[in-house]
Amino acid sequence: MDLTKPEYGSKQVGNVIAPSGGTTWTRAMFERQVVAEDYWKKQAAIQPMLFPSNAPTSDALVRGEITVAALLYNAIFPKLRDGAPVKVFFAPEGAPMTPFAAGIPKTAANPNAARLFLNWCLSEEGQAMMIKDLGYLTSLKKAPLYPEGFDPAVVKVWVPKYEQFVGLQKQWLDEWNKTYGYRQ
């Protein structure tokens, strides 16, 4: 909710446009369903700077062109890891997450190698590497570790319901665009 506060003033908050992709659509759903139904209206009122994706948003944050932004953790993580002057904060309202899947196609040239790789990716060692080096979260019931600042006792992970992710998308993105005055 802090990203709706008028004291940030015009153009201090960076926001990735909701229609930019699945992860940002997930964030927009989270804002409306979990944070507050009128979150978009409140945030649009402070005139955030809109960006086409997380990469230019994180670049603008590092350069000081904006002072705060809701970003994918793994979009800002490499900059943080490399010493950028930014801090990461996981909001108490929760952390929206878009799960992704991996598999082995029937036509795989090296299915055994693919199985070995997937087994490693899903192991505690593989998950720990992805968290530590790539800034991911895990779907394992017992996480080998968490990103710095992420406390699972305080910050709950939120995953959208698939039916809503698909069914609400067009209507809500049209509404988001209108609320923020965004035209493609």
C-alpha positions in Angstrom: 0.0 0.0 0.0 3.0 2.3 0.5 3.3 2.7 -3.2 0.1 4.7 -3.2 1.2 7.4 -0.7 0.9 10.9 -2.0 4.2 11.9 -0.3 6.1 10.1 -3.0 4.8 12.7 -5.4 4.7 12.6 -9.1 7.1 10.3 -10.9 9.0 8.9 -7.9 7.3 5.5 -8.1 8.1 3.2 -11.0 5.5 0.8 -12.2 5.7 -1.9 -14.9 2.7 -1.7 -17.2 0.3 -4.5 -16.3 -0.1 -5.7 -19.9 3.6 -6.4 -20.3 3.4 -10.1 -19.5 2.3 -12.9 -17.2 4.4 -11.9 -14.1 3.3 -8.3 -14.2 -0.3 -9.4 -14.8 0.1 -11.6 -11.6 1.3 -8.5 -9.7 -1.6 -6.5 -10.9 -4.1 -9.2 -9.8 -2.4 -9.3 -6.5 -2.6 -5.6 -6.0 -6.4 -5.7 -6.7 -7.3 -8.9 -5.0 -5.0 -8.8 -2.0 -3.8 -5.3 -1.3 -6.9 -3.3 -2.0 -9.7 -3.3 -4.7 -9.0 0.4 -5.3 -5.2 0.1 -5.3 -4.8 0.9 -9.0 -6.9 4.1 -8.6 -4.9 5.2 -5.6 -1.6 4.5 -7.2 -2.5 6.1 -10.6 -3.4 9.3 -8.7 0.2 9.8 -7.7 1.3 9.5 -11.3 3.9 6.7 -11.2 6.4 6.5 -14.1 5.3 3.6 -16.3 7.8 1.2 -17.9 7.4 -1.5 -20.5 9.1 -4.2 -18.4 11.1 -4.9 -15.2 14.5 -4.4 -16.9 14.2 -0.7 -17.6 12.3 -0.2 -14.3 15.2 -1.7 -12.3 17.7 0.4 -14.4 15.8 3.6 -13.6 15.8 2.7 -9.9 19.5 2.1 -9.9 20.2 5.4 -11.7 18.0 7.2 -9.2 15.4 8.3 -11.8 12.7 6.8 -9.5 13.0 6.2 -5.8 10.8 3.1 -5.4 9.2 0.4 -7.5 7.4 -2.9 -7.3 9.7 -5.2 -9.2 10.3 -8.9 -9.9 12.9 -9.9 -7.3 15.0 -11.7 -9.9 15.0 -8.5 -12.1 16.7 -6.3 -9.4 18.6 -9.2 -7.8 21.6 -9.2 -10.3 22.0 -5.4 -9.7 21.8 -5.8 -6.0 24.3 -8.7 -6.0 26.7 -6.6 -8.1 26.6 -3.7 -5.6 23.9 -1.4 -6.9 22.8 1.2 -4.3 19.3 -0.4 -3.8 17.5 -2.1 -1.0 14.9 -4.9 -1.4 11.8 -5.0 0.7 9.2 -7.8 0.7 5.9 -6.2 1.5 3.8 -7.5 4.4 0.8 -7.8 2.1 2.7 -10.7 0.4 4.7 -11.6 -2.6 2.9 -12.5 -5.8 4.5 -15.4 -7.6 4.0 -16.8 -11.1 5.1 -20.5 -11.1 6.8 -21.8 -14.2 7.1 -25.4 -15.3 9.8 -27.5 -16.9 9.6 -30.8 -18.6 11.1 -33.1 -21.2 9.5 -33.2 -24.6 9.0 -36.6 -26.2 11.3 -35.5 -29.0 14.3 -34.7 -26.7 17.6 -35.6 -28.3 19.1 -36.5 -24.9 16.2 -37.4 -22.6 18.5 -39.0 -20.0 20.6 -35.9 -19.8 17.4 -33.8 -19.5 16.2 -36.0 -16.6 19.5 -35.6 -14.8 19.3 -31.9 -15.3 15.7 -31.6 -14.1 16.4 -33.9 -11.1 19.3 -31.5 -10.1 17.1 -28.4 -10.7 14.5 -29.9 -8.3 17.0 -31.0 -5.7 17.8 -28.9 -2.6 21.2 -28.2 -4.1 19.7 -27.0 -7.4 17.0 -24.9 -5.7 19.6 -23.4 -3.4 21.7 -22.3 -6.4 18.7 -20.8 -8.2 17.7 -18.8 -5.0 21.3 -17.7 -4.2 22.5 -17.0 -7.8 19.4 -16.2 -9.8 17.0 -14.7 -7.2 14.3 -17.3 -7.5 11.9 -18.6 -4.8 11.3 -22.3 -4.4 8.2 -24.5 -4.6 9.8 -27.1 -2.3 7.8 -27.6 0.9 11.0 -27.0 2.9 13.1 -24.3 1.3 16.9 -24.8 1.4 17.2 -21.0 1.9 15.3 -17.8 1.2 16.4 -14.5 -0.5 17.8 -11.9 1.8 15.0 -10.1 3.5 12.3 -12.7 2.7 10.9 -14.1 6.0 8.2 -16.7 5.2 6.8 -16.2 8.7 5.9 -12.6 7.7 5.6 -12.5 3.9 3.2 -15.0 2.4 3.6 -16.1 -1.2 0.5 -15.5 -3.3 -0.2 -17.6 -6.4 -3.1 -16.6 -8.7 -5.9 -19.1 -9.4 -5.5 -20.2 -13.0 -9.1 -19.7 -13.9 -9.0 -16.1 -12.7 -5.5 -15.5 -14.3 -7.1 -16.4 -17.7 -10.7 -15.3 -17.1 -10.1 -11.8 -15.7 -7.2 -10.8 -17.8 -8.8 -8.9 -20.7 -11.4 -7.0 -18.6 -9.0 -6.1 -15.8 -6.1 -5.1 -18.1 -8.5 -2.9 -20.0 -9.5 -1.4 -16.7 -5.8 -1.0 -15.6 -5.0 0.7 -18.9 -7.9 3.2 -18.4 -7.0 3.8 -14.8 -3.4 4.6 -15.5 -4.1 6.4 -18.8 -2.0 3.9 -20.6 -2.5 3.3 -24.4 -0.6 0.7 -26.4 
